[in-house]
Amino acid sequence: MCDECGRKKNKKKPRTPSWQKAGYKKKPACDVCGFKFLYVSQSTVYHTDGKLENNQYTNLRTVCLNCIEVIKRKEVTWRKGDLEVDY
């Protein structure tokens, strides 16, 4: 929120991500390195094909913030079907 909106007390509801609307839930550990999260904010959901509208479970991974940087720099490629779906 910008300073002007903050001063005007314009409160907006946080937007629900499309992966969450599709029913995906973050895992308690990173799919890349296995780091167990103490806080939910230490993780993010990564779309393996890069398309944010593709919310199939085989396209989504729970990844720690450190591994996101590694993925970006090394251009890690994922094979389709690497992810096991949690039910």
PDB file with one MODEL, atoms N, CA, C and O in Angstrom:
MODEL        1
ATOM      1  N   MET A   1       0.850  -1.166   0.000  1.00  0.00           N
ATOM      2  CA  MET A   1       0.000   0.000   0.000  1.00  0.00           C
ATOM      3  C   MET A   1       0.903   1.239   0.000  1.00  0.00           C
ATOM      4  O   MET A   1       1.889   1.297   0.735  1.00  0.00           O
ATOM      5  N   CYS A   2       0.564   2.203  -0.812  1.00  0.00           N
ATOM      6  CA  CYS A   2       1.362   3.421  -0.874  1.00  0.00           C
ATOM      7  C   CYS A   2       1.071   4.296   0.349  1.00  0.00           C
ATOM      8  O   CYS A   2       0.100   4.061   1.069  1.00  0.00           O
ATOM      9  N   ASP A   3       1.915   5.304   0.579  1.00  0.00           N
ATOM     10  CA  ASP A   3       1.754   6.189   1.728  1.00  0.00           C
ATOM     11  C   ASP A   3       0.415   6.913   1.718  1.00  0.00           C
ATOM     12  O   ASP A   3      -0.237   7.043   2.754  1.00  0.00           O
ATOM     13  N   GLU A   4       0.006   7.386   0.534  1.00  0.00           N
ATOM     14  CA  GLU A   4      -1.243   8.132   0.442  1.00  0.00           C
ATOM     15  C   GLU A   4      -2.435   7.262   0.832  1.00  0.00           C
ATOM     16  O   GLU A   4      -3.310   7.704   1.577  1.00  0.00           O
ATOM     17  N   CYS A   5      -2.470   6.038   0.336  1.00  0.00           N
ATOM     18  CA  CYS A   5      -3.563   5.122   0.685  1.00  0.00           C
ATOM     19  C   CYS A   5      -3.517   4.767   2.170  1.00  0.00           C
ATOM     20  O   CYS A   5      -4.560   4.608   2.804  1.00  0.00           O
ATOM     21  N   GLY A   6      -2.332   4.645   2.715  1.00  0.00           N
ATOM     22  CA  GLY A   6      -2.190   4.338   4.129  1.00  0.00           C
ATOM     23  C   GLY A   6      -2.711   5.451   5.005  1.00  0.00           C
ATOM     24  O   GLY A   6      -3.321   5.197   6.044  1.00  0.00           O
ATOM     25  N   ARG A   7      -2.474   6.691   4.592  1.00  0.00           N
ATOM     26  CA  ARG A   7      -2.969   7.834   5.356  1.00  0.00           C
ATOM     27  C   ARG A   7      -4.481   7.963   5.258  1.00  0.00           C
ATOM     28  O   ARG A   7      -5.128   8.407   6.206  1.00  0.00           O
ATOM     29  N   LYS A   8      -5.044   7.582   4.132  1.00  0.00           N
ATOM     30  CA  LYS A   8      -6.489   7.670   3.932  1.00  0.00           C
ATOM     31  C   LYS A   8      -7.221   6.498   4.582  1.00  0.00           C
ATOM     32  O   LYS A   8      -8.451   6.457   4.586  1.00  0.00           O
ATOM     33  N   LYS A   9      -6.475   5.560   5.122  1.00  0.00           N
ATOM     34  CA  LYS A   9      -7.054   4.377   5.761  1.00  0.00           C
ATOM     35  C   LYS A   9      -7.875   3.532   4.803  1.00  0.00           C
ATOM     36  O   LYS A   9      -8.860   2.908   5.194  1.00  0.00           O
ATOM     37  N   ASN A  10      -7.460   3.519   3.546  1.00  0.00           N
ATOM     38  CA  ASN A  10      -8.118   2.663   2.556  1.00  0.00           C
ATOM     39  C   ASN A  10      -7.578   1.244   2.717  1.00  0.00           C
ATOM     40  O   ASN A  10      -6.479   0.935   2.256  1.00  0.00           O
ATOM     41  N   LYS A  11      -8.333   0.413   3.353  1.00  0.00           N
ATOM     42  CA  LYS A  11      -7.903  -0.962   3.577  1.00  0.00           C
ATOM     43  C   LYS A  11      -8.453  -1.847   2.466  1.00  0.00           C
ATOM     44  O   LYS A  11      -9.660  -1.878   2.221  1.00  0.00           O
ATOM     45  N   LYS A  12      -7.563  -2.560   1.802  1.00  0.00           N
ATOM     46  CA  LYS A  12      -7.964  -3.489   0.757  1.00  0.00           C
ATOM     47  C   LYS A  12      -7.739  -4.908   1.264  1.00  0.00           C
ATOM     48  O   LYS A  12      -6.778  -5.181   1.984  1.00  0.00           O
ATOM     49  N   LYS A  13      -8.624  -5.790   0.884  1.00  0.00           N
ATOM     50  CA  LYS A  13      -8.469  -7.194   1.257  1.00  0.00           C
ATOM     51  C   LYS A  13      -7.297  -7.776   0.479  1.00  0.00           C
ATOM     52  O   LYS A  13      -7.119  -7.465  -0.699  1.00  0.00           O
ATOM     53  N   PRO A  14      -6.496  -8.621   1.129  1.00  0.00           N
ATOM     54  CA  PRO A  14      -5.421  -9.279   0.382  1.00  0.00           C
ATOM     55  C   PRO A  14      -6.002 -10.201  -0.684  1.00  0.00           C
ATOM     56  O   PRO A  14      -7.002 -10.882  -0.457  1.00  0.00           O
ATOM     57  N   ARG A  15      -5.371 -10.210  -1.829  1.00  0.00           N
ATOM     58  CA  ARG A  15      -5.827 -11.031  -2.947  1.00  0.00           C
ATOM     59  C   ARG A  15      -5.439 -12.488  -2.708  1.00  0.00           C
ATOM     60  O   ARG A  15      -4.310 -12.778  -2.311  1.00  0.00           O
ATOM     61  N   THR A  16      -6.369 -13.394  -2.949  1.00  0.00           N
ATOM     62  CA  THR A  16      -6.094 -14.819  -2.811  1.00  0.00           C
ATOM     63  C   THR A  16      -5.416 -15.311  -4.089  1.00  0.00           C
ATOM     64  O   THR A  16      -5.955 -15.138  -5.182  1.00  0.00           O
ATOM     65  N   PRO A  17      -4.227 -15.930  -3.956  1.00  0.00           N
ATOM     66  CA  PRO A  17      -3.524 -16.424  -5.145  1.00  0.00           C
ATOM     67  C   PRO A  17      -4.328 -17.500  -5.868  1.00  0.00           C
ATOM     68  O   PRO A  17      -5.096 -18.233  -5.245  1.00  0.00           O
ATOM     69  N   SER A  18      -4.150 -17.591  -7.177  1.00  0.00           N
ATOM     70  CA  SER A  18      -4.906 -18.564  -7.982  1.00  0.00           C
ATOM     71  C   SER A  18      -4.576 -20.001  -7.598  1.00  0.00           C
ATOM     72  O   SER A  18      -5.450 -20.865  -7.670  1.00  0.00           O
ATOM     73  N   TRP A  19      -3.331 -20.283  -7.192  1.00  0.00           N
ATOM     74  CA  TRP A  19      -2.978 -21.646  -6.781  1.00  0.00           C
ATOM     75  C   TRP A  19      -3.731 -22.044  -5.518  1.00  0.00           C
ATOM     76  O   TRP A  19      -4.065 -23.213  -5.330  1.00  0.00           O
ATOM     77  N   GLN A  20      -3.996 -21.068  -4.652  1.00  0.00           N
ATOM     78  CA  GLN A  20      -4.729 -21.357  -3.426  1.00  0.00           C
ATOM     79  C   GLN A  20      -6.211 -21.593  -3.731  1.00  0.00           C
ATOM     80  O   GLN A  20      -6.850 -22.445  -3.114  1.00  0.00           O
ATOM     81  N   LYS A  21      -6.750 -20.832  -4.686  1.00  0.00           N
ATOM     82  CA  LYS A  21      -8.137 -21.032  -5.113  1.00  0.00           C
ATOM     83  C   LYS A  21      -8.311 -22.414  -5.745  1.00  0.00           C
ATOM     84  O   LYS A  21      -9.384 -23.011  -5.657  1.00  0.00           O
ATOM     85  N   ALA A  22      -7.247 -22.920  -6.382  1.00  0.00           N
ATOM     86  CA  ALA A  22      -7.303 -24.231  -7.023  1.00  0.00           C
ATOM     87  C   ALA A  22      -7.195 -25.376  -6.018  1.00  0.00           C
ATOM     88  O   ALA A  22      -7.340 -26.541  -6.389  1.00  0.00           O
ATOM     89  N   GLY A  23      -6.938 -25.048  -4.738  1.00  0.00           N
ATOM     90  CA  GLY A  23      -6.897 -26.074  -3.706  1.00  0.00           C
ATOM     91  C   GLY A  23      -5.511 -26.523  -3.288  1.00  0.00           C
ATOM     92  O   GLY A  23      -5.387 -27.404  -2.438  1.00  0.00           O
ATOM     93  N   TYR A  24      -4.449 -25.934  -3.868  1.00  0.00           N
ATOM     94  CA  TYR A  24      -3.091 -26.319  -3.483  1.00  0.00           C
ATOM     95  C   TYR A  24      -2.753 -25.697  -2.133  1.00  0.00           C
ATOM     96  O   TYR A  24      -3.101 -24.546  -1.870  1.00  0.00           O
ATOM     97  N   LYS A  25      -2.077 -26.456  -1.281  1.00  0.00           N
ATOM     98  CA  LYS A  25      -1.640 -25.950   0.016  1.00  0.00           C
ATOM     99  C   LYS A  25      -0.130 -26.092   0.104  1.00  0.00           C
ATOM    100  O   LYS A  25       0.446 -27.079  -0.354  1.00  0.00           O
ATOM    101  N   LYS A  26       0.495 -25.092   0.700  1.00  0.00           N
ATOM    102  CA  LYS A  26       1.944 -25.145   0.878  1.00  0.00           C
ATOM    103  C   LYS A  26       2.312 -26.313   1.786  1.00  0.00           C
ATOM    104  O   LYS A  26       1.620 -26.607   2.761  1.00  0.00           O
ATOM    105  N   LYS A  27       3.409 -26.963   1.444  1.00  0.00           N
ATOM    106  CA  LYS A  27       3.903 -28.074   2.244  1.00  0.00           C
ATOM    107  C   LYS A  27       4.718 -27.526   3.423  1.00  0.00           C
ATOM    108  O   LYS A  27       5.122 -26.363   3.390  1.00  0.00           O
ATOM    109  N   PRO A  28       4.968 -28.325   4.454  1.00  0.00           N
ATOM    110  CA  PRO A  28       5.747 -27.849   5.601  1.00  0.00           C
ATOM    111  C   PRO A  28       7.255 -27.831   5.349  1.00  0.00           C
ATOM    112  O   PRO A  28       8.020 -27.376   6.200  1.00  0.00           O
ATOM    113  N   ALA A  29       7.688 -28.326   4.177  1.00  0.00           N
ATOM    114  CA  ALA A  29       9.117 -28.360   3.864  1.00  0.00           C
ATOM    115  C   ALA A  29       9.341 -28.030   2.383  1.00  0.00           C
ATOM    116  O   ALA A  29       8.446 -28.208   1.556  1.00  0.00           O
ATOM    117  N   CYS A  30      10.532 -27.553   2.067  1.00  0.00           N
ATOM    118  CA  CYS A  30      10.901 -27.184   0.694  1.00  0.00           C
ATOM    119  C   CYS A  30      11.015 -28.435  -0.173  1.00  0.00           C
ATOM    120  O   CYS A  30      11.612 -29.428   0.243  1.00  0.00           O
ATOM    121  N   ASP A  31      10.442 -28.389  -1.381  1.00  0.00           N
ATOM    122  CA  ASP A  31      10.523 -29.514  -2.313  1.00  0.00           C
ATOM    123  C   ASP A  31      11.919 -29.672  -2.915  1.00  0.00           C
ATOM    124  O   ASP A  31      12.226 -30.717  -3.490  1.00  0.00           O
ATOM    125  N   VAL A  32      12.764 -28.652  -2.791  1.00  0.00           N
ATOM    126  CA  VAL A  32      14.099 -28.723  -3.384  1.00  0.00           C
ATOM    127  C   VAL A  32      15.129 -29.208  -2.370  1.00  0.00           C
ATOM    128  O   VAL A  32      15.825 -30.195  -2.611  1.00  0.00           O
ATOM    129  N   CYS A  33      15.227 -28.510  -1.225  1.00  0.00           N
ATOM    130  CA  CYS A  33      16.291 -28.820  -0.265  1.00  0.00           C
ATOM    131  C   CYS A  33      15.809 -29.524   0.994  1.00  0.00           C
ATOM    132  O   CYS A  33      16.620 -30.042   1.761  1.00  0.00           O
ATOM    133  N   GLY A  34      14.494 -29.551   1.218  1.00  0.00           N
ATOM    134  CA  GLY A  34      13.951 -30.230   2.386  1.00  0.00           C
ATOM    135  C   GLY A  34      13.893 -29.376   3.643  1.00  0.00           C
ATOM    136  O   GLY A  34      13.536 -29.882   4.707  1.00  0.00           O
ATOM    137  N   PHE A  35      14.236 -28.088   3.549  1.00  0.00           N
ATOM    138  CA  PHE A  35      14.193 -27.180   4.696  1.00  0.00           C
ATOM    139  C   PHE A  35      12.790 -27.143   5.278  1.00  0.00           C
ATOM    140  O   PHE A  35      11.817 -26.943   4.550  1.00  0.00           O
ATOM    141  N   LYS A  36      12.680 -27.337   6.595  1.00  0.00           N
ATOM    142  CA  LYS A  36      11.370 -27.312   7.257  1.00  0.00           C
ATOM    143  C   LYS A  36      11.095 -25.889   7.725  1.00  0.00           C
ATOM    144  O   LYS A  36      11.900 -25.288   8.436  1.00  0.00           O
ATOM    145  N   PHE A  37       9.942 -25.359   7.314  1.00  0.00           N
ATOM    146  CA  PHE A  37       9.617 -23.974   7.580  1.00  0.00           C
ATOM    147  C   PHE A  37       9.139 -23.763   9.007  1.00  0.00           C
ATOM    148  O   PHE A  37       8.311 -24.519   9.515  1.00  0.00           O
ATOM    149  N   LEU A  38       9.667 -22.730   9.646  1.00  0.00           N
ATOM    150  CA  LEU A  38       9.193 -22.320  10.952  1.00  0.00           C
ATOM    151  C   LEU A  38       7.990 -21.397  10.780  1.00  0.00           C
ATOM    152  O   LEU A  38       7.049 -21.425  11.573  1.00  0.00           O
ATOM    153  N   TYR A  39       8.040 -20.568   9.715  1.00  0.00           N
ATOM    154  CA  TYR A  39       6.964 -19.632   9.401  1.00  0.00           C
ATOM    155  C   TYR A  39       6.528 -19.843   7.950  1.00  0.00           C
ATOM    156  O   TYR A  39       7.346 -20.180   7.094  1.00  0.00           O
ATOM    157  N   VAL A  40       5.246 -19.644   7.680  1.00  0.00           N
ATOM    158  CA  VAL A  40       4.706 -19.808   6.328  1.00  0.00           C
ATOM    159  C   VAL A  40       5.370 -18.832   5.360  1.00  0.00           C
ATOM    160  O   VAL A  40       5.534 -19.140   4.180  1.00  0.00           O
ATOM    161  N   SER A  41       5.752 -17.656   5.856  1.00  0.00           N
ATOM    162  CA  SER A  41       6.353 -16.637   4.993  1.00  0.00           C
ATOM    163  C   SER A  41       7.747 -17.024   4.484  1.00  0.00           C
ATOM    164  O   SER A  41       8.303 -16.325   3.637  1.00  0.00           O
ATOM    165  N   GLN A  42       8.315 -18.111   4.981  1.00  0.00           N
ATOM    166  CA  GLN A  42       9.617 -18.572   4.507  1.00  0.00           C
ATOM    167  C   GLN A  42       9.504 -19.382   3.227  1.00  0.00           C
ATOM    168  O   GLN A  42      10.513 -19.805   2.662  1.00  0.00           O
ATOM    169  N   SER A  43       8.279 -19.598   2.771  1.00  0.00           N
ATOM    170  CA  SER A  43       8.078 -20.400   1.572  1.00  0.00           C
ATOM    171  C   SER A  43       7.243 -19.652   0.549  1.00  0.00           C
ATOM    172  O   SER A  43       6.558 -18.679   0.864  1.00  0.00           O
ATOM    173  N   THR A  44       7.317 -20.129  -0.675  1.00  0.00           N
ATOM    174  CA  THR A  44       6.501 -19.600  -1.758  1.00  0.00           C
ATOM    175  C   THR A  44       6.111 -20.750  -2.669  1.00  0.00           C
ATOM    176  O   THR A  44       6.710 -21.824  -2.615  1.00  0.00           O
ATOM    177  N   VAL A  45       5.117 -20.525  -3.498  1.00  0.00           N
ATOM    178  CA  VAL A  45       4.699 -21.548  -4.447  1.00  0.00           C
ATOM    179  C   VAL A  45       5.314 -21.209  -5.800  1.00  0.00           C
ATOM    180  O   VAL A  45       5.161 -20.094  -6.299  1.00  0.00           O
ATOM    181  N   TYR A  46       5.999 -22.167  -6.382  1.00  0.00           N
ATOM    182  CA  TYR A  46       6.716 -21.992  -7.642  1.00  0.00           C
ATOM    183  C   TYR A  46       5.993 -22.754  -8.743  1.00  0.00           C
ATOM    184  O   TYR A  46       5.668 -23.930  -8.582  1.00  0.00           O
ATOM    185  N   HIS A  47       5.745 -22.085  -9.858  1.00  0.00           N
ATOM    186  CA  HIS A  47       5.126 -22.726 -11.032  1.00  0.00           C
ATOM    187  C   HIS A  47       6.259 -23.232 -11.928  1.00  0.00           C
ATOM    188  O   HIS A  47       7.030 -22.434 -12.462  1.00  0.00           O
ATOM    189  N   THR A  48       6.361 -24.531 -12.090  1.00  0.00           N
ATOM    190  CA  THR A  48       7.504 -25.108 -12.799  1.00  0.00           C
ATOM    191  C   THR A  48       7.557 -24.736 -14.272  1.00  0.00           C
ATOM    192  O   THR A  48       8.646 -24.644 -14.839  1.00  0.00           O
ATOM    193  N   ASP A  49       6.409 -24.519 -14.908  1.00  0.00           N
ATOM    194  CA  ASP A  49       6.431 -24.142 -16.320  1.00  0.00           C
ATOM    195  C   ASP A  49       6.453 -22.622 -16.519  1.00  0.00           C
ATOM    196  O   ASP A  49       6.528 -22.144 -17.651  1.00  0.00           O
ATOM    197  N   GLY A  50       6.387 -21.871 -15.424  1.00  0.00           N
ATOM    198  CA  GLY A  50       6.445 -20.420 -15.512  1.00  0.00           C
ATOM    199  C   GLY A  50       5.112 -19.749 -15.826  1.00  0.00           C
ATOM    200  O   GLY A  50       5.039 -18.522 -15.887  1.00  0.00           O
ATOM    201  N   LYS A  51       4.070 -20.527 -16.025  1.00  0.00           N
ATOM    202  CA  LYS A  51       2.754 -19.966 -16.359  1.00  0.00           C
ATOM    203  C   LYS A  51       1.908 -19.896 -15.086  1.00  0.00           C
ATOM    204  O   LYS A  51       1.503 -20.924 -14.544  1.00  0.00           O
ATOM    205  N   LEU A  52       1.650 -18.685 -14.619  1.00  0.00           N
ATOM    206  CA  LEU A  52       0.935 -18.501 -13.366  1.00  0.00           C
ATOM    207  C   LEU A  52      -0.515 -18.954 -13.418  1.00  0.00           C
ATOM    208  O   LEU A  52      -1.117 -19.213 -12.376  1.00  0.00           O
ATOM    209  N   GLU A  53      -1.082 -19.055 -14.611  1.00  0.00           N
ATOM    210  CA  GLU A  53      -2.466 -19.511 -14.713  1.00  0.00           C
ATOM    211  C   GLU A  53      -2.584 -21.035 -14.730  1.00  0.00           C
ATOM    212  O   GLU A  53      -3.691 -21.560 -14.614  1.00  0.00           O
ATOM    213  N   ASN A  54      -1.471 -21.756 -14.871  1.00  0.00           N
ATOM    214  CA  ASN A  54      -1.473 -23.218 -14.850  1.00  0.00           C
ATOM    215  C   ASN A  54      -1.353 -23.688 -13.399  1.00  0.00           C
ATOM    216  O   ASN A  54      -0.252 -23.735 -12.851  1.00  0.00           O
ATOM    217  N   ASN A  55      -2.476 -24.031 -12.784  1.00  0.00           N
ATOM    218  CA  ASN A  55      -2.490 -24.400 -11.377  1.00  0.00           C
ATOM    219  C   ASN A  55      -2.716 -25.889 -11.149  1.00  0.00           C
ATOM    220  O   ASN A  55      -3.289 -26.284 -10.133  1.00  0.00           O
ATOM    221  N   GLN A  56      -2.271 -26.714 -12.089  1.00  0.00           N
ATOM    222  CA  GLN A  56      -2.329 -28.156 -11.876  1.00  0.00           C
ATOM    223  C   GLN A  56      -1.298 -28.525 -10.816  1.00  0.00           C
ATOM    224  O   GLN A  56      -0.220 -27.932 -10.761  1.00  0.00           O
ATOM    225  N   TYR A  57      -1.625 -29.499  -9.978  1.00  0.00           N
ATOM    226  CA  TYR A  57      -0.718 -29.877  -8.895  1.00  0.00           C
ATOM    227  C   TYR A  57       0.653 -30.317  -9.396  1.00  0.00           C
ATOM    228  O   TYR A  57       1.649 -30.135  -8.695  1.00  0.00           O
ATOM    229  N   THR A  58       0.723 -30.889 -10.586  1.00  0.00           N
ATOM    230  CA  THR A  58       2.009 -31.320 -11.132  1.00  0.00           C
ATOM    231  C   THR A  58       2.879 -30.136 -11.549  1.00  0.00           C
ATOM    232  O   THR A  58       4.065 -30.312 -11.827  1.00  0.00           O
ATOM    233  N   ASN A  59       2.306 -28.936 -11.595  1.00  0.00           N
ATOM    234  CA  ASN A  59       3.045 -27.736 -11.981  1.00  0.00           C
ATOM    235  C   ASN A  59       3.457 -26.901 -10.774  1.00  0.00           C
ATOM    236  O   ASN A  59       4.201 -25.934 -10.937  1.00  0.00           O
ATOM    237  N   LEU A  60       3.005 -27.234  -9.581  1.00  0.00           N
ATOM    238  CA  LEU A  60       3.242 -26.407  -8.401  1.00  0.00           C
ATOM    239  C   LEU A  60       4.213 -27.067  -7.440  1.00  0.00           C
ATOM    240  O   LEU A  60       4.166 -28.278  -7.226  1.00  0.00           O
ATOM    241  N   ARG A  61       5.094 -26.259  -6.863  1.00  0.00           N
ATOM    242  CA  ARG A  61       6.061 -26.723  -5.869  1.00  0.00           C
ATOM    243  C   ARG A  61       6.121 -25.718  -4.725  1.00  0.00           C
ATOM    244  O   ARG A  61       6.021 -24.510  -4.938  1.00  0.00           O
ATOM    245  N   THR A  62       6.285 -26.229  -3.516  1.00  0.00           N
ATOM    246  CA  THR A  62       6.538 -25.372  -2.367  1.00  0.00           C
ATOM    247  C   THR A  62       8.051 -25.262  -2.234  1.00  0.00           C
ATOM    248  O   THR A  62       8.743 -26.265  -2.059  1.00  0.00           O
ATOM    249  N   VAL A  63       8.557 -24.034  -2.318  1.00  0.00           N
ATOM    250  CA  VAL A  63      10.003 -23.815  -2.355  1.00  0.00           C
ATOM    251  C   VAL A  63      10.376 -22.725  -1.345  1.00  0.00           C
ATOM    252  O   VAL A  63       9.659 -21.735  -1.195  1.00  0.00           O
ATOM    253  N   CYS A  64      11.513 -22.919  -0.653  1.00  0.00           N
ATOM    254  CA  CYS A  64      11.986 -21.896   0.286  1.00  0.00           C
ATOM    255  C   CYS A  64      12.556 -20.712  -0.497  1.00  0.00           C
ATOM    256  O   CYS A  64      12.891 -20.841  -1.675  1.00  0.00           O
ATOM    257  N   LEU A  65      12.659 -19.585   0.150  1.00  0.00           N
ATOM    258  CA  LEU A  65      13.107 -18.363  -0.522  1.00  0.00           C
ATOM    259  C   LEU A  65      14.556 -18.467  -1.002  1.00  0.00           C
ATOM    260  O   LEU A  65      14.918 -17.866  -2.013  1.00  0.00           O
ATOM    261  N   ASN A  66      15.381 -19.222  -0.287  1.00  0.00           N
ATOM    262  CA  ASN A  66      16.758 -19.416  -0.715  1.00  0.00           C
ATOM    263  C   ASN A  66      16.818 -20.212  -2.023  1.00  0.00           C
ATOM    264  O   ASN A  66      17.567 -19.856  -2.933  1.00  0.00           O
ATOM    265  N   CYS A  67      16.045 -21.266  -2.112  1.00  0.00           N
ATOM    266  CA  CYS A  67      16.047 -22.099  -3.314  1.00  0.00           C
ATOM    267  C   CYS A  67      15.454 -21.360  -4.514  1.00  0.00           C
ATOM    268  O   CYS A  67      15.834 -21.640  -5.651  1.00  0.00           O
ATOM    269  N   ILE A  68      14.534 -20.426  -4.285  1.00  0.00           N
ATOM    270  CA  ILE A  68      13.995 -19.622  -5.391  1.00  0.00           C
ATOM    271  C   ILE A  68      15.134 -18.871  -6.073  1.00  0.00           C
ATOM    272  O   ILE A  68      15.181 -18.806  -7.301  1.00  0.00           O
ATOM    273  N   GLU A  69      16.042 -18.310  -5.301  1.00  0.00           N
ATOM    274  CA  GLU A  69      17.186 -17.594  -5.879  1.00  0.00           C
ATOM    275  C   GLU A  69      18.075 -18.541  -6.671  1.00  0.00           C
ATOM    276  O   GLU A  69      18.548 -18.191  -7.752  1.00  0.00           O
ATOM    277  N   VAL A  70      18.305 -19.737  -6.141  1.00  0.00           N
ATOM    278  CA  VAL A  70      19.123 -20.731  -6.845  1.00  0.00           C
ATOM    279  C   VAL A  70      18.451 -21.122  -8.152  1.00  0.00           C
ATOM    280  O   VAL A  70      19.112 -21.211  -9.187  1.00  0.00           O
ATOM    281  N   ILE A  71      17.142 -21.356  -8.115  1.00  0.00           N
ATOM    282  CA  ILE A  71      16.398 -21.741  -9.314  1.00  0.00           C
ATOM    283  C   ILE A  71      16.499 -20.644 -10.369  1.00  0.00           C
ATOM    284  O   ILE A  71      16.715 -20.934 -11.546  1.00  0.00           O
ATOM    285  N   LYS A  72      16.345 -19.394  -9.957  1.00  0.00           N
ATOM    286  CA  LYS A  72      16.411 -18.276 -10.901  1.00  0.00           C
ATOM    287  C   LYS A  72      17.778 -18.172 -11.563  1.00  0.00           C
ATOM    288  O   LYS A  72      17.871 -17.965 -12.773  1.00  0.00           O
ATOM    289  N   ARG A  73      18.835 -18.314 -10.777  1.00  0.00           N
ATOM    290  CA  ARG A  73      20.190 -18.128 -11.296  1.00  0.00           C
ATOM    291  C   ARG A  73      20.697 -19.316 -12.109  1.00  0.00           C
ATOM    292  O   ARG A  73      21.421 -19.131 -13.087  1.00  0.00           O
ATOM    293  N   LYS A  74      20.328 -20.520 -11.719  1.00  0.00           N
ATOM    294  CA  LYS A  74      20.822 -21.713 -12.412  1.00  0.00           C
ATOM    295  C   LYS A  74      19.874 -22.198 -13.492  1.00  0.00           C
ATOM    296  O   LYS A  74      20.190 -23.140 -14.217  1.00  0.00           O
ATOM    297  N   GLU A  75      18.708 -21.561 -13.608  1.00  0.00           N
ATOM    298  CA  GLU A  75      17.710 -21.956 -14.594  1.00  0.00           C
ATOM    299  C   GLU A  75      17.399 -23.448 -14.498  1.00  0.00           C
ATOM    300  O   GLU A  75      17.490 -24.184 -15.481  1.00  0.00           O
ATOM    301  N   VAL A  76      17.035 -23.871 -13.306  1.00  0.00           N
ATOM    302  CA  VAL A  76      16.690 -25.266 -13.048  1.00  0.00           C
ATOM    303  C   VAL A  76      15.458 -25.625 -13.868  1.00  0.00           C
ATOM    304  O   VAL A  76      14.473 -24.887 -13.889  1.00  0.00           O
ATOM    305  N   THR A  77      15.528 -26.747 -14.531  1.00  0.00           N
ATOM    306  CA  THR A  77      14.362 -27.218 -15.280  1.00  0.00           C
ATOM    307  C   THR A  77      13.770 -28.408 -14.541  1.00  0.00           C
ATOM    308  O   THR A  77      14.496 -29.271 -14.046  1.00  0.00           O
ATOM    309  N   TRP A  78      12.469 -28.443 -14.474  1.00  0.00           N
ATOM    310  CA  TRP A  78      11.768 -29.528 -13.816  1.00  0.00           C
ATOM    311  C   TRP A  78      11.147 -30.414 -14.867  1.00  0.00           C
ATOM    312  O   TRP A  78      10.689 -29.944 -15.908  1.00  0.00           O
ATOM    313  N   ARG A  79      11.137 -31.699 -14.585  1.00  0.00           N
ATOM    314  CA  ARG A  79      10.442 -32.614 -15.465  1.00  0.00           C
ATOM    315  C   ARG A  79       9.004 -32.737 -15.008  1.00  0.00           C
ATOM    316  O   ARG A  79       8.732 -32.761 -13.807  1.00  0.00           O
ATOM    317  N   LYS A  80       8.093 -32.813 -15.941  1.00  0.00           N
ATOM    318  CA  LYS A  80       6.680 -32.952 -15.615  1.00  0.00           C
ATOM    319  C   LYS A  80       6.471 -34.265 -14.863  1.00  0.00           C
ATOM    320  O   LYS A  80       6.977 -35.314 -15.260  1.00  0.00           O
ATOM    321  N   GLY A  81       5.725 -34.183 -13.785  1.00  0.00           N
ATOM    322  CA  GLY A  81       5.447 -35.372 -12.992  1.00  0.00           C
ATOM    323  C   GLY A  81       6.409 -35.578 -11.837  1.00  0.00           C
ATOM    324  O   GLY A  81       6.299 -36.582 -11.134  1.00  0.00           O
ATOM    325  N   ASP A  82       7.369 -34.647 -11.607  1.00  0.00           N
ATOM    326  CA  ASP A  82       8.286 -34.760 -10.491  1.00  0.00           C
ATOM    327  C   ASP A  82       7.581 -34.609  -9.145  1.00  0.00           C
ATOM    328  O   ASP A  82       8.028 -35.153  -8.135  1.00  0.00           O
ATOM    329  N   LEU A  83       6.489 -33.872  -9.142  1.00  0.00           N
ATOM    330  CA  LEU A  83       5.809 -33.546  -7.899  1.00  0.00           C
ATOM    331  C   LEU A  83       4.782 -34.615  -7.550  1.00  0.00           C
ATOM    332  O   LEU A  83       3.987 -35.031  -8.392  1.00  0.00           O
ATOM    333  N   GLU A  84       4.812 -35.051  -6.296  1.00  0.00           N
ATOM    334  CA  GLU A  84       3.798 -35.973  -5.818  1.00  0.00           C
ATOM    335  C   GLU A  84       2.674 -35.169  -5.198  1.00  0.00           C
ATOM    336  O   GLU A  84       2.919 -34.283  -4.379  1.00  0.00           O
ATOM    337  N   VAL A  85       1.454 -35.467  -5.580  1.00  0.00           N
ATOM    338  CA  VAL A  85       0.300 -34.710  -5.122  1.00  0.00           C
ATOM    339  C   VAL A  85      -0.079 -35.145  -3.703  1.00  0.00           C
ATOM    340  O   VAL A  85      -0.149 -36.339  -3.411  1.00  0.00           O
ATOM    341  N   ASP A  86      -0.325 -34.158  -2.818  1.00  0.00           N
ATOM    342  CA  ASP A  86      -0.821 -34.433  -1.474  1.00  0.00           C
ATOM    343  C   ASP A  86      -2.340 -34.429  -1.510  1.00  0.00           C
ATOM    344  O   ASP A  86      -2.955 -33.523  -2.072  1.00  0.00           O
ATOM    345  N   TYR A  87      -2.923 -35.419  -0.923  1.00  0.00           N
ATOM    346  CA  TYR A  87      -4.384 -35.464  -0.838  1.00  0.00           C
ATOM    347  C   TYR A  87      -4.826 -35.372   0.584  1.00  0.00           C
ATOM    348  O   TYR A  87      -6.025 -35.393   0.861  1.00  0.00           O
TER     349      TYR A  87
ENDMDL
END
